[in-house]
Amino acid sequence: MREDGRMSRTLLRGARVITMAPGRPDAERLDILVEEDRVAETGDHLDVSDAETIDVSGPR
């Protein structure tokens, strides 16, 4: 929780995620939205304006 009482939100842009899901690639580049200490959402090009954004894509 932030000092202003709002939830802490961080967007990890372009994270390399190991999926292990049938019918999906072994690894994908996805965005991960973290709220407080939990993963709240994953997906391609998440549209989140109220989160600190960190580019973790690194070299491709």
URZI-V61326 format. One record per residue. N is the residue number from 1. PSI is psi in whole degrees, 0 to 359 (* if undefined). Layout:
n->{N:N}
psi->{PSI:PSI}
This chain:
n->{1:2:3:4:5:6:7:8:9:10:11:12:13:14:15:16:17:18:19:20:21:22:23:24:25:26:27:28:29:30:31:32:33:34:35:36:37:38:39:40:41:42:43:44:45:46:47:48:49:50:51:52:53:54:55:56:57:58:59:60}
psi->{136:168:331:6:354:156:139:127:132:132:119:108:123:33:144:118:130:117:314:25:135:137:5:158:157:327:143:160:119:165:144:123:122:126:121:251:24:146:120:328:149:154:176:127:57:139:93:116:344:28:150:129:130:123:112:16:330:192:144:*}
